[in-house]
């Protein structure tokens, strides 16, 4: 998936997932680490290309990924 909005727009969408997370800048991409105490989910976003991906525990990831995709389409 690609997201070509702003970093603030992405942060707002991730916040709507209702899961605490913290962001870290990693070289040429931004990462959100979900602090849910259950999974090891992480969201990576490369602003230069718009590529966005979510990695981690598939039992939790799939539903959160689906919700995030819906939020980013709004």
N, CA, C and O atoms as CSV, one atom per row, in Angstrom:
chain,resi,resn,atom,element,x,y,z
A,1,UNK,N,N,0.844,-1.172,0.000
A,1,UNK,CA,C,0.000,0.000,0.000
A,1,UNK,C,C,0.891,1.237,0.000
A,1,UNK,O,O,2.028,1.203,0.470
A,2,UNK,N,N,0.352,2.327,-0.535
A,2,UNK,CA,C,1.074,3.593,-0.521
A,2,UNK,C,C,0.218,4.664,0.150
A,2,UNK,O,O,-1.009,4.664,0.043
A,3,UNK,N,N,0.896,5.570,0.841
A,3,UNK,CA,C,0.260,6.711,1.479
A,3,UNK,C,C,1.098,7.932,1.163
A,3,UNK,O,O,2.279,7.984,1.506
A,4,UNK,N,N,0.493,8.919,0.509
A,4,UNK,CA,C,1.235,10.108,0.086
A,4,UNK,C,C,0.811,11.366,0.834
A,4,UNK,O,O,1.058,12.480,0.372
A,5,UNK,N,N,0.176,11.189,1.980
A,5,UNK,CA,C,-0.194,12.329,2.800
A,5,UNK,C,C,0.978,12.765,3.670
A,5,UNK,O,O,2.125,12.394,3.424
A,6,UNK,N,N,0.672,13.550,4.680
A,6,UNK,CA,C,1.712,14.048,5.581
A,6,UNK,C,C,1.934,13.086,6.748
A,6,UNK,O,O,1.116,12.210,7.029
A,7,UNK,N,N,3.054,13.279,7.404
A,7,UNK,CA,C,3.372,12.485,8.585
A,7,UNK,C,C,2.305,12.707,9.662
A,7,UNK,O,O,1.905,11.759,10.337
A,8,UNK,N,N,1.851,13.926,9.824
A,8,UNK,CA,C,0.817,14.217,10.824
A,8,UNK,C,C,-0.496,13.510,10.497
A,8,UNK,O,O,-1.194,13.047,11.398
A,9,UNK,N,N,-0.830,13.427,9.217
A,9,UNK,CA,C,-2.049,12.705,8.814
A,9,UNK,C,C,-1.924,11.214,9.130
A,9,UNK,O,O,-2.879,10.589,9.590
A,10,UNK,N,N,-0.759,10.661,8.883
A,10,UNK,CA,C,-0.535,9.247,9.185
A,10,UNK,C,C,-0.606,9.009,10.684
A,10,UNK,O,O,-1.234,8.050,11.133
A,11,UNK,N,N,0.032,9.874,11.458
A,11,UNK,CA,C,-0.013,9.732,12.917
A,11,UNK,C,C,-1.457,9.782,13.423
A,11,UNK,O,O,-1.833,9.000,14.297
A,12,UNK,N,N,-2.259,10.686,12.884
A,12,UNK,CA,C,-3.654,10.810,13.302
A,12,UNK,C,C,-4.438,9.536,12.984
A,12,UNK,O,O,-5.246,9.086,13.797
A,13,UNK,N,N,-4.204,8.958,11.811
A,13,UNK,CA,C,-4.898,7.721,11.434
A,13,UNK,C,C,-4.484,6.574,12.353
A,13,UNK,O,O,-5.332,5.805,12.806
A,14,UNK,N,N,-3.200,6.458,12.625
A,14,UNK,CA,C,-2.711,5.390,13.508
A,14,UNK,C,C,-3.295,5.566,14.908
A,14,UNK,O,O,-3.642,4.581,15.561
A,15,UNK,N,N,-3.405,6.801,15.372
A,15,UNK,CA,C,-3.968,7.070,16.689
A,15,UNK,C,C,-5.412,6.582,16.780
A,15,UNK,O,O,-5.850,6.134,17.840
A,16,UNK,N,N,-6.156,6.668,15.672
A,16,UNK,CA,C,-7.549,6.223,15.649
A,16,UNK,C,C,-7.693,4.714,15.798
A,16,UNK,O,O,-8.794,4.217,16.034
A,17,UNK,N,N,-6.594,3.985,15.664
A,17,UNK,CA,C,-6.647,2.537,15.886
A,17,UNK,C,C,-6.866,2.225,17.363
A,17,UNK,O,O,-7.278,1.120,17.715
A,18,UNK,N,N,-6.588,3.207,18.228
A,18,UNK,CA,C,-6.825,3.031,19.651
A,18,UNK,C,C,-5.783,2.198,20.369
A,18,UNK,O,O,-6.043,1.673,21.451
A,19,UNK,N,N,-4.610,2.074,19.780
A,19,UNK,CA,C,-3.529,1.288,20.379
A,19,UNK,C,C,-2.354,2.223,20.640
A,19,UNK,O,O,-1.896,2.901,19.721
A,20,UNK,N,N,-1.858,2.272,21.877
A,20,UNK,CA,C,-0.709,3.139,22.144
A,20,UNK,C,C,0.482,2.744,21.280
A,20,UNK,O,O,0.731,1.561,21.050
A,21,UNK,N,N,1.207,3.738,20.808
A,21,UNK,CA,C,2.416,3.467,20.036
A,21,UNK,C,C,3.379,4.628,20.192
A,21,UNK,O,O,2.999,5.720,20.614
A,22,UNK,N,N,4.610,4.380,19.853
A,22,UNK,CA,C,5.596,5.457,19.822
A,22,UNK,C,C,6.282,5.413,18.467
A,22,UNK,O,O,6.442,4.350,17.867
A,23,UNK,N,N,6.686,6.595,17.996
A,23,UNK,CA,C,7.280,6.750,16.672
A,23,UNK,C,C,8.776,6.952,16.787
A,23,UNK,O,O,9.264,7.587,17.723
A,24,UNK,N,N,9.492,6.407,15.826
A,24,UNK,CA,C,10.935,6.625,15.724
A,24,UNK,C,C,11.294,6.890,14.268
A,24,UNK,O,O,10.775,6.249,13.354
A,25,UNK,N,N,12.189,7.844,14.078
A,25,UNK,CA,C,12.697,8.124,12.739
A,25,UNK,C,C,13.862,7.175,12.487
A,25,UNK,O,O,14.799,7.122,13.283
A,26,UNK,N,N,13.814,6.430,11.395
A,26,UNK,CA,C,14.841,5.448,11.055
A,26,UNK,C,C,15.390,5.755,9.670
A,26,UNK,O,O,14.778,5.385,8.668
A,27,UNK,N,N,16.511,6.414,9.600
A,27,UNK,CA,C,17.158,6.742,8.326
A,27,UNK,C,C,16.180,7.437,7.381
A,27,UNK,O,O,15.884,8.618,7.564
A,28,UNK,N,N,15.672,6.719,6.371
A,28,UNK,CA,C,14.769,7.356,5.407
A,28,UNK,C,C,13.311,6.924,5.581
A,28,UNK,O,O,12.501,7.096,4.670
A,29,UNK,N,N,12.977,6.370,6.735
A,29,UNK,CA,C,11.588,5.992,6.978
A,29,UNK,C,C,11.198,6.264,8.423
A,29,UNK,O,O,12.048,6.476,9.287
A,30,UNK,N,N,9.900,6.253,8.662
A,30,UNK,CA,C,9.324,6.458,9.993
A,30,UNK,C,C,8.733,5.132,10.458
A,30,UNK,O,O,8.145,4.398,9.664
A,31,UNK,N,N,8.888,4.827,11.736
A,31,UNK,CA,C,8.340,3.597,12.291
A,31,UNK,C,C,7.471,3.897,13.495
A,31,UNK,O,O,7.823,4.714,14.346
A,32,UNK,N,N,6.328,3.224,13.557
A,32,UNK,CA,C,5.457,3.264,14.731
A,32,UNK,C,C,5.537,1.897,15.391
A,32,UNK,O,O,5.248,0.879,14.763
A,33,UNK,N,N,5.924,1.876,16.643
A,33,UNK,CA,C,5.993,0.649,17.417
A,33,UNK,C,C,4.773,0.605,18.330
A,33,UNK,O,O,4.592,1.475,19.181
A,34,UNK,N,N,3.937,-0.418,18.145
A,34,UNK,CA,C,2.707,-0.531,18.923
A,34,UNK,C,C,3.024,-1.100,20.301
A,34,UNK,O,O,3.610,-2.175,20.430
A,35,UNK,N,N,2.621,-0.353,21.328
A,35,UNK,CA,C,2.911,-0.720,22.711
A,35,UNK,C,C,1.681,-1.359,23.350
A,35,UNK,O,O,1.145,-0.851,24.335
A,36,UNK,N,N,1.244,-2.474,22.779
A,36,UNK,CA,C,0.029,-3.109,23.278
A,36,UNK,C,C,0.307,-4.232,24.273
A,36,UNK,O,O,-0.630,-4.768,24.863
A,37,UNK,N,N,1.564,-4.598,24.471
A,37,UNK,CA,C,1.905,-5.654,25.420
A,37,UNK,C,C,1.521,-7.045,24.963
A,37,UNK,O,O,1.677,-8.009,25.713
A,38,UNK,N,N,1.014,-7.164,23.732
A,38,UNK,CA,C,0.539,-8.453,23.230
A,38,UNK,C,C,1.298,-8.871,21.971
A,38,UNK,O,O,1.727,-10.017,21.840
A,39,UNK,N,N,1.454,-7.934,21.063
A,39,UNK,CA,C,2.054,-8.273,19.772
A,39,UNK,C,C,3.380,-7.541,19.603
A,39,UNK,O,O,3.801,-6.770,20.465
A,40,UNK,N,N,4.009,-7.796,18.499
A,40,UNK,CA,C,5.262,-7.107,18.148
A,40,UNK,C,C,5.052,-6.272,16.882
A,40,UNK,O,O,5.933,-6.199,16.026
A,41,UNK,N,N,3.882,-5.646,16.772
A,41,UNK,CA,C,3.545,-4.916,15.555
A,41,UNK,C,C,4.364,-3.654,15.394
A,41,UNK,O,O,4.666,-2.939,16.349
A,42,UNK,N,N,4.713,-3.413,14.132
A,42,UNK,CA,C,5.441,-2.203,13.770
A,42,UNK,C,C,4.944,-1.754,12.403
A,42,UNK,O,O,4.726,-2.569,11.506
A,43,UNK,N,N,4.769,-0.448,12.261
A,43,UNK,CA,C,4.369,0.153,11.004
A,43,UNK,C,C,5.560,0.916,10.452
A,43,UNK,O,O,6.172,1.709,11.169
A,44,UNK,N,N,5.895,0.691,9.200
A,44,UNK,CA,C,6.985,1.419,8.539
A,44,UNK,C,C,6.410,2.230,7.389
A,44,UNK,O,O,5.546,1.762,6.647
A,45,UNK,N,N,6.911,3.467,7.256
A,45,UNK,CA,C,6.456,4.350,6.172
A,45,UNK,C,C,7.641,5.104,5.597
A,45,UNK,O,O,8.398,5.751,6.321
A,46,UNK,N,N,7.790,5.008,4.275
A,46,UNK,CA,C,8.829,5.714,3.540
A,46,UNK,C,C,8.183,6.909,2.852
A,46,UNK,O,O,7.545,6.737,1.813
A,47,UNK,N,N,8.330,8.126,3.402
A,47,UNK,CA,C,7.681,9.300,2.818
A,47,UNK,C,C,8.080,9.576,1.376
A,47,UNK,O,O,7.265,10.073,0.599
A,48,UNK,N,N,9.302,9.267,1.007
A,48,UNK,CA,C,9.759,9.580,-0.352
A,48,UNK,C,C,9.044,8.754,-1.414
A,48,UNK,O,O,8.867,9.216,-2.541
A,49,UNK,N,N,8.633,7.546,-1.070
A,49,UNK,CA,C,7.945,6.676,-2.031
A,49,UNK,C,C,6.471,6.471,-1.692
A,49,UNK,O,O,5.678,6.084,-2.550
A,50,UNK,N,N,6.111,6.734,-0.435
A,50,UNK,CA,C,4.745,6.504,0.020
A,50,UNK,C,C,4.490,5.088,0.481
A,50,UNK,O,O,3.401,4.796,0.975
A,51,UNK,N,N,5.452,4.202,0.336
A,51,UNK,CA,C,5.259,2.800,0.718
A,51,UNK,C,C,5.023,2.714,2.224
A,51,UNK,O,O,5.753,3.301,3.023
A,52,UNK,N,N,3.990,1.970,2.581
A,52,UNK,CA,C,3.661,1.755,3.981
A,52,UNK,C,C,3.427,0.266,4.187
A,52,UNK,O,O,2.788,-0.395,3.368
A,53,UNK,N,N,3.952,-0.251,5.289
A,53,UNK,CA,C,3.771,-1.672,5.579
A,53,UNK,C,C,3.633,-1.873,7.076
A,53,UNK,O,O,4.139,-1.083,7.872
A,54,UNK,N,N,2.942,-2.940,7.448
A,54,UNK,CA,C,2.810,-3.312,8.844
A,54,UNK,C,C,3.360,-4.720,8.984
A,54,UNK,O,O,2.986,-5.625,8.239
A,55,UNK,N,N,4.250,-4.889,9.945
A,55,UNK,CA,C,4.869,-6.195,10.162
A,55,UNK,C,C,4.647,-6.611,11.611
A,55,UNK,O,O,4.462,-5.776,12.496
A,56,UNK,N,N,4.670,-7.919,11.830
A,56,UNK,CA,C,4.509,-8.454,13.176
A,56,UNK,C,C,3.493,-9.578,13.216
A,56,UNK,O,O,3.153,-10.166,12.189
A,57,UNK,N,N,3.025,-9.862,14.387
A,57,UNK,CA,C,2.114,-10.960,14.688
A,57,UNK,C,C,0.879,-10.927,13.784
A,57,UNK,O,O,0.061,-10.015,13.897
A,58,UNK,N,N,0.733,-11.914,12.885
A,58,UNK,CA,C,-0.391,-11.888,11.938
A,58,UNK,C,C,-1.762,-11.982,12.601
A,58,UNK,O,O,-2.748,-11.513,12.033
A,59,UNK,N,N,-1.846,-12.577,13.786
A,59,UNK,CA,C,-3.136,-12.692,14.455
A,59,UNK,C,C,-3.696,-11.327,14.831
A,59,UNK,O,O,-4.913,-11.151,14.889
A,60,UNK,N,N,-2.827,-10.370,15.083
A,60,UNK,CA,C,-3.239,-9.013,15.436
A,60,UNK,C,C,-3.094,-8.089,14.234
A,60,UNK,O,O,-3.920,-7.201,14.022
A,61,UNK,N,N,-2.058,-8.298,13.462
A,61,UNK,CA,C,-1.716,-7.412,12.345
A,61,UNK,C,C,-2.824,-7.291,11.312
A,61,UNK,O,O,-3.162,-6.181,10.901
A,62,UNK,N,N,-3.388,-8.396,10.890
A,62,UNK,CA,C,-4.337,-8.374,9.778
A,62,UNK,C,C,-5.523,-7.452,10.032
A,62,UNK,O,O,-5.909,-6.685,9.150
A,63,UNK,N,N,-6.102,-7.517,11.224
A,63,UNK,CA,C,-7.255,-6.673,11.533
A,63,UNK,C,C,-6.848,-5.204,11.636
A,63,UNK,O,O,-7.555,-4.337,11.122
A,64,UNK,N,N,-5.740,-4.912,12.278
A,64,UNK,CA,C,-5.288,-3.515,12.400
A,64,UNK,C,C,-4.900,-2.949,11.031
A,64,UNK,O,O,-5.136,-1.773,10.755
A,65,UNK,N,N,-4.320,-3.768,10.196
A,65,UNK,CA,C,-3.941,-3.329,8.851
A,65,UNK,C,C,-5.185,-2.978,8.045
A,65,UNK,O,O,-5.217,-1.962,7.350
A,66,UNK,N,N,-6.205,-3.820,8.140
A,66,UNK,CA,C,-7.466,-3.567,7.439
A,66,UNK,C,C,-8.090,-2.251,7.914
A,66,UNK,O,O,-8.544,-1.447,7.100
A,67,UNK,N,N,-8.111,-2.038,9.221
A,67,UNK,CA,C,-8.678,-0.803,9.773
A,67,UNK,C,C,-7.883,0.417,9.326
A,67,UNK,O,O,-8.465,1.441,8.965
A,68,UNK,N,N,-6.559,0.314,9.349
A,68,UNK,CA,C,-5.722,1.437,8.933
A,68,UNK,C,C,-5.956,1.766,7.464
A,68,UNK,O,O,-6.033,2.939,7.098
A,69,UNK,N,N,-6.068,0.757,6.629
A,69,UNK,CA,C,-6.326,1.007,5.209
A,69,UNK,C,C,-7.631,1.774,5.029
A,69,UNK,O,O,-7.698,2.690,4.210
A,70,UNK,N,N,-8.660,1.419,5.776
A,70,UNK,CA,C,-9.936,2.128,5.702
A,70,UNK,C,C,-9.776,3.573,6.158
A,70,UNK,O,O,-10.309,4.484,5.525
A,71,UNK,N,N,-9.054,3.787,7.240
A,71,UNK,CA,C,-8.845,5.145,7.751
A,71,UNK,C,C,-8.083,6.019,6.774
A,71,UNK,O,O,-8.379,7.208,6.648
A,72,UNK,N,N,-7.113,5.455,6.086
A,72,UNK,CA,C,-6.304,6.236,5.165
A,72,UNK,C,C,-7.026,6.556,3.862
A,72,UNK,O,O,-6.614,7.458,3.132
A,73,UNK,N,N,-8.101,5.826,3.563
A,73,UNK,CA,C,-8.871,6.098,2.353
A,73,UNK,C,C,-9.836,7.264,2.548
A,73,UNK,O,O,-10.331,7.827,1.571
A,74,UNK,N,N,-10.107,7.631,3.796
A,74,UNK,CA,C,-11.081,8.696,4.092
A,74,UNK,C,C,-10.550,10.050,3.716
A,74,UNK,O,O,-11.238,11.055,3.897
